[in-house]
Amino acid sequence: MITGKILGQDKTNSNGALYNLYQVPVSTQAQFSLYVCNQHTTNMDYFRIALSTGGSAAIDVKEYIFYNCPLEAGESMEFKFILDASKYLVTYSTNGYISFNAIGLEIS
């Protein structure tokens, strides 16, 4: 079965915490776009994205695909991912100006 939906949304605060934006359900594959948007009008922010087996509580440095990447005020980026069952999409914003939106398909 294929289901299209919003898989996860977040606009983190600048508390320095990683966030499990989405975990792929058991026996499912996910294909999705991740939209990263700096909502501040004047200040740059930095983001991190990891594809993890253990989520934010057990992140391994090798799981980061983007680390402290700059994003100018008012700018956005799109990334496309395919993740296997039980994998996590982990996000982080240094100053809390960035929103993350994962939109796509779950295939079971």
Secondary structure, DSSP 8 states (H G I E B T S, - for coil): -EEEEEEEEEE--SS---EEEEE--TT-EEEEEEEEEE--SS--EEEEEEEESS-GGG--GGGEEEEEEEE-TT-EEEEEEEE-TT-EEEEEESSS-EEEEEEEEEE-
